[in-house]
Amino acid sequence: MFIYKDWLIREEMDLNTYFTKVMNRQDGISAAIGDIDLKNYLAIIFQLGIVALLLRQLHIESAAFLRLAILVFGGFAHTAIAFALNP
């Protein structure tokens, strides 16, 4: 957010106007919210699975943290699919 601060001041627009312009782009470049293809989705799920496996196998954190991490990873997977199916 701080990266675009000077640009926003130069362009004389507020953050809400900027995000409205980004979300209304038609050129396919914008991937602001919920715009993920299957290949990238599976890559992220694979990486999160590896992290969960390492947490479990190496006992890096407590069992409670492992359960919470798996719950968060599952929540991400479910939410990403929900956004992809309901644009």
N, C-alpha and C positions, 0 to 999 in steps of 0.2 A: 504494500500500500504506500509506503514511503517512497518507493522508487518513482511512482507516477506523480508525486506531489508537485514538483516543479513543472512538469508537463501540464498538469491540470490548471495550475496558476497561469501559465502562458496561454493556454487555450481558453481561459476564462470560463471554465465549467466546473460544476461541483461533482462530487463522486457519484451521486445518484444519476445525473445526466450521463456520465461516462459509462456506467454499467448498463444503462438503458440503451446506449448506442452499441455497446459490445453485444448485448443479448439480441439486438435486432439486425445484426449483420447477416447478409445473405450469401457471402462469398465462401462459406464453409471453413474459414480459417479459425474462427472462434470456437474454442472448446471450454467456455467459461463454466458452465454448470451441467453436469449429467451427460456430457457428450463423450462417451467412451465406447470404443468398438470391442468386439469379442476378444480379439488377440491381446489387447492391452488389459482387458478385464481379467483374462485367464493368467496373464503374466503377474498381475498384482496378487491374485488369489494364490498362485503358486509361491510367490515370495512370502506372503503372510503365513502360508502353511509351513514353509521352511523355518520361519521364525518361531512358530508355535512348536514345531518338532524339536528345534534346538533348545527352547526353554524347557521342554519336557525331559529330553534326554540328558541334558547337561545340568539340570537342577539349578539353573542360573538364578531363579527367584523362587519364592514360596509357592505352594500349591494354590493358594488363594489368588496370587497374581496370574498364574497360568490359567486358571478358570476365567478370570476377568479378561485376560488377553484373548482367549478363544471366543468369549462372548462378544467382545468388541470386533474381532475379525469377522465373526458371523454376522453381526449387525451391519458392518460395512458391505459384506457380500450381498445381503438381502436388500439393503437400501440402494446399492448401485444397480441391481437388477430391477428394482421397483421404478427407479428414475428412468432407466432405459426403456422399460415397457410402457410407461405412461409419460410421454413427453409434455 
